[in-house]
Amino acid sequence: MKNILIINGHPDKESFNWALAESYRRAATMVEAQVETINLIELKFDPILKYGYRIPYELEPDLQEAIHKIKEADHIVWFFPMWWYGLPALLKGFIDRTFLPNITFKYQKGKLFPDKLLKGKTSRMVITSDTVSWYHSLFMGKPVINQMKKGVLEFCGIRPVKTTYLGPVKSSTPEQRKKWILLVNKLGEKLK
C-alpha cells in the first residue's frame, strides 16, 4: 500500500486549493492508498526560523508530527497558490522550520553537496496561479517551480518531482474549474 501525504499550503479553507486537495484525497482513498493530510493553517507553529541554522530552534509538536509524516510518506503532494511568483508565507515558513539539517538533509564535511535524507520519495506540486503558464515559463523562468522542485525537494533527495500548473484561476469559468478538479481527481486515482 502506497503512503500518500497531502500538504495544503493555502491558508484559506474556502480556496480552490482546498477543493483540489480534497478531490485528490478522495480519489487516492478510493484506490486504497494510505492517505494523510496536513493543512498548514491548522498547525500551531512559529513560521520564522529566527536564528537560521546557527542556533537550534525547538520544534513544536505539530511540526514534529509533520516531519514524521513526511518521513513515512512514499509520495508527497503539495497544493499551493503562486503569490508574487513565490510560495505563500505560511508554506515558506513551514519549509524553513521542517526541512532542516539532519532531518531532510545532512551537511558532509569537505563536500559541496549534502547527503539527501529523503531519497526514495516522489512528489507532485499542484500550483494555482492567476498567471498564464506561458508567461510564467517564458518570461519569469518558473521561479516558484524552481524554488520548490530544485531548491527544496530535489535538494533533499525527492525524485521525480512532477508539476501540475493551473491558471489563470481568477478568470476561469466554473466549467474550467470542474475540468481541473477532474484532472486532480485522476492524479489521485493513479497515485501520481
N, C-alpha and C positions, 0 to 999 in steps of 0.2 A: 504494500500500500504506500502510495506516494504522500509525503508530508508537504502540504502547501501552506505557506504563510502569506497572508494578505496584509499589507501595510498601507493604510489610508492616511495620506498626508494632508488632506484638505480639512481645515478647521470648521467648516460649515456643514452640519449634518443634513441640511436641505440642498446641498450642492449636487450637481450632476455626477461628480466624482463618487459620491456615496451611492448613487443609483448604479453606477458602473461596477463598483466594488461588490455590491450586493448581488448583482447579476452574475458576476464571476463566481462568487461564493456559492450561490445556489447551484450553479451548473457543476462545479467541482465536487460538491457534496453529493449530487445525484450520481456521479460516477464512482462514488465510494472512496474518494480520497480523504485523507485526514486533513481537515482544514482548520487553521487557526487564523484569527483576525486581530490586528492591532489598529485601533482607531486612535491616532496620536492625540487628538483633542481630549480624549477620555483619560489620558495618563497624567499623573501628578509628578512633574519633574521640572527642574530649572534648566531651560534650554541653552544657557550661557556657559560655555567652557571657560570659566573665569581666569584660569592660570595657564591655558594651553596644556601642554604635557609636562610643564615644569613641576607643578605640584599636583599629586593625585587628588581627585575630587570624588568624594564618596557617592556611590550610585544609589539613587532612590530605589525602593522595592519595585516600582513599576518598570524602571529601566533594567533592573536585574532580571525580571521576568521576561522582558522583551529580548534581551540578549540570549537568554535560554531558548526562546522560541526561534530566534534567528539561527542559533547553532543546531537546533533539532530539524530545521526545515531542509527539504530537498530542493524546493523551488520557492522563490520569494517573488511575489507580485506586488509592485508598487503602484498606487494610484495617487496622482497629484496634479495640480494645475501648474502651468508655467506662468510665473508672475515676474514681470520686468526681466524676462529672459533667464530667470533663475528659479530656484526652489522656494517654496513658501518658507517663511522664517521658522515655523513650527517644525517642518521636516528637516531643515538645515540644522536646527538645534538638536533634534533627535539624533541625527547622524553624528554631529560633533560629540555628543555625550555617550553614544553606544559603540561607534566604530573607532575603537581605541587601541593603542598599542597593547600587546599581549592578550587582546580579546579577539580582534579581527585581523590583525597583522602583527608581526614582531620584527623589530629592527635587528639587523645582523651586523655585528661589528666587522668593519672593514669591507662591507658590501654596499653597493649602490642601492639595491632594491631590498625591501623587507621580505620576510617569509610570509606567504599568503595563507592565513589560517582558515579561510572559508572555501578552500578548494573542494571540488566535488558538487557544489551547489550551482543551480542555474537561476536565472531571473528574467522577469519581464517588467518593463515600465509602461504603464498606460498613462499618457500625458495628455491633459486637455489644455487648449490654448485658444486665444482669440486671434492668433496669427496664422495665416495660411502656411501650409507646410513648405511650399517652395520658397517663400520669403525667409522663413526660419532657417531653412537649409542653405540656400544660395547666398543670402546677404548677411545673415547673422552667424553662420557657421555652426549651427546646432549647439549652442552653449549649454543648455540645460541637459541635453543628452550626453554631451562630452563630460560634463561635471559629474553626473551620476554614474554613467557607464564606465568611463575610463578612470576618473578621479576617485571614485569610491568603490564601486562593486568589483571591477576587474583588478583594481589595486589590491583588494583583499582576497582575490582568487576566484570570484564568482564568474563562471563562463559556461555557456554563452549568455549574453545579456541581449534580449530582444526588446524592440521598442514598438509600441502602438501609439501613434501621434494622432489625436483627434482635434480637428479645428477647422475653421473658427467656430467655437461653441456659441458665442454671443449672438451671432446672426443665423444660427442654424434653425431649421424648421423642426416641429415635432416629429415629422417623418424621418428626418436625418438622425435625430437623437435615437429614435427607435432602431434604426439601422446600426448605430454604434452600440446600443445595448445588446442587440443580437450578435454583433461581431464579438464583443467581450464575452457573451454567453458561450459562443462556440470555442473561444480560447479556454474557458473554464472546463468545458466538456472534454477538451483534448489535453487538459492539464498543462497548457503552454503559457 
